[in-house]
Amino acid sequence: MIRLGAGPLDRIVAVGAHCDDIAIGAGGTLLTLCQAWPGVRVDALVLTGGGSEREQEERAALAAFCPGADLRLTVHKLPDGRLPAHWEEAKSAVEELRTQTDPDLILAPRTDDAHQDHRGLAKLMTTAFRDHLVLGYEIVKWDGDLGRPAAYQPLATETAEQKVRLLQEHYPSQRHRPWYDREAFLGLARIRGIECHARYAEAFAVTKLTLNLGG
């Protein structure tokens, strides 16, 4: 397995169409990054759920997933499932985020995600942040859209367990969903771990990557 390091990370951007997307898709990676780079700045943007119970859940959850980080979270009020009809507002939110930070790494949905809100946000990120490393996280769902990822972040067993524990603790509004359980989250992490010779891992799509192999 080929390993590439990103070097020191000072600023990270994490975006989600919905409250809990970031934590489900990249919660283990955030825990790993914040442990490796204490004090790292994390600019997080969520497009839906603002002013609701879900925003309260998200604020508590991301604080737990980003321990010791300089976390700056914005949650907007766009309607869930209707992002394509609110393209201008979504685009403005992403462009405003771009003016606020120049990140070393971006965690965002995949451009081929089956959910229209996820997919729309993913496409906005790759146009607003043209010269940045964007890792597209995956979210297990009924659509069965999981593919063949190009990048993996191995997770220590305790990190994978912590991720699942925090998901259960901080998003009580989602516990009724049939796919929202320990077996689903750990099962996918175990499969991705097998694919990269680790116990557990999170996997990401990479649309474009520029190498610097000259030292």
N, C-alpha and C positions, 0 to 999 in steps of 0.2 A: 504494500500500500504506500503510495507516494504521499508525503506530508509536506505541506507548504505552510509557512508561518506568516502572519500579517505584520509582525513587528509590534512595537509599542502602540497601544491603543489609548488615545486620550478622549475621543468622542465617538459615541455610538448613536445611531438613530434606529428606533424600533417603531414600526407602524402596524396598525391593524384596522380592518374595516369594522370590527366589533370588539367590544370588551370581552376579553379572554382569548382572542386570536393570538396575540403575542405570546402569552404564557403557554398556550397549548403548543404552538409551533416552535417556539424558541426559548421556553422557560429554562430548560437545562443549560442551554448555551449562555443565557444571561447570568445564571448563577455561576457558571464557570468563569466567564469574563470578569465579573465583579470581584470574584475571589482573586483572580490573577492580577487585576489592575485596580487596586483600591483607589477610590475617589474618582473613577472614570465618570465622565459626563454622559448621561443617557437622556436623549431627547426622544420622548415617546409621543406618538400621535394616534388617536383612535377617532374614527369618523362618526360613529353612532353611539347612542346611549347617554349623551350628555344630559345632566340634570335629573337622572333617574337613579334607581337602586343599583343599576349596573355600573354607573360611574363610580359610585361609592365602593363597590366590589373591586373595580379595576384599580382604583387608587391604593387601596390596602394591599391588593395582590402584587402590583408592580413594585411597591415599596419592599415587599418581602422577597421578590425575585431579583431585586437589585440592591442587595445589602451593601451599605457603605458608599454607594454611588451618589453622584450629584444628579438626581432624577428630576426631570422637568416634563410633566405630563399634561397634554391638552386633549380634552375629550369634546368632540363636536356633537351636534344634535341632528345629523342627517338621518332620515328614516331607514331602518333596517330593511334590507332586501330591495331598496329602490335607488341605489347609488347611480346607475346609468341615467336615471331621470334627473339627477342632481349633480351632473358632471361639473358644472361651473363652480359650485360650492366646494366640491371635493378637490378640484384642481387648485382653487385658491388656497385651500388649507395646506396642500402639499407645497405649493410655491412659497407660502409664508414660512413654513418650516425650513425650506431651503435658505431663506434669507437669514435665518437665525443660527445656522450651524453649518460647518464643513466637516462632516464626519469621516472617520477612518474606516467605518464599517456600517452597513445598513442591513437590518433584518426586516424583511417584508414578505407579503404573500407571494406565491408563485404566479407567473404570468399565464400558466395553463391550468390554474385552479378552476374547478367546475362551478364554483359559486360566483355569481356575477359581481358581487361586491368585492370579493377577494381579488378577482381577476382585474377588475377596473382599477383598483388601488395599485396593484402591481405594475400595471402599464403606466400609470402616472409617475411612479417612483423612478422608473428607468428613463423617463424623459426629463424629469426635473433634476435628477442626480445623475448626470451623464458620465462623469469621470470618477465614479465611486464604486467600491466593491459592494454589490448588492447580492445578498444571500436570500433566496426565496424559500421560506419555510413551508412545511406541509401540514395539513389538518385533516385527520381521518374523518370521513363522513359517509353518508348513505350513497352518494354518487359514485363511489369507488374510483376516484380519480388519481390514486397514488401511482406514481410512475417510477422511473429509474433515475434517482438523484445523482448529481455529479460531485457533491461535496458532503463531507461528514464531520461532525464534531463529536468525538467520543465523550461519553459521560461516565464519571466514576459511579459505582453502584449507589453510594450514598447520595450523590447528586440526582440520579434518576429517581430514587425513592423520595427525596425531598421535593422534587418537582411534582410528583403525583400527590404528595401530602398537601402541598400548598394549593394545588388545583382544587382538591376536595374541600379544603378549609375556606378558601376565599371566594368561591363562586357557588354559593348555595342555590342561586336561582337556576343553575344549569344541571343540578343533580338528577332531575327527573328525566333527562334525555337518555335514551337507551344506549348510546355510544359513550356517554360521559362516565367512565368508570376506570378503576385501577387497571383492569386487565387490558383494556383497549390502549391506554397510554403506555404501559410498560411493555405490552406485546409488540407495538410498533417500534419502540425504542430497542427492544431485544433483536428484532429483525434487522434494523439498521445497524445495530452493533455487529451482528454476524457478518454483514456486508463489508465492514471496515476492520475486521479482526479485533473487535472490542466487545465488552459485555453488553453495554448499552451505547446508544448514540442518537443524535438528532441529525436528520439529513436535509440537504438544501439543494435547490436548483441554482445554477449559475448561468445567467444569460450571456455575459461577456466578462472575460478576465484577461488583464494585461500582465504578462510576466516580466520580472526584472531578474534575469539570471546572470547578469554581468557583475554582480557584487556591488 
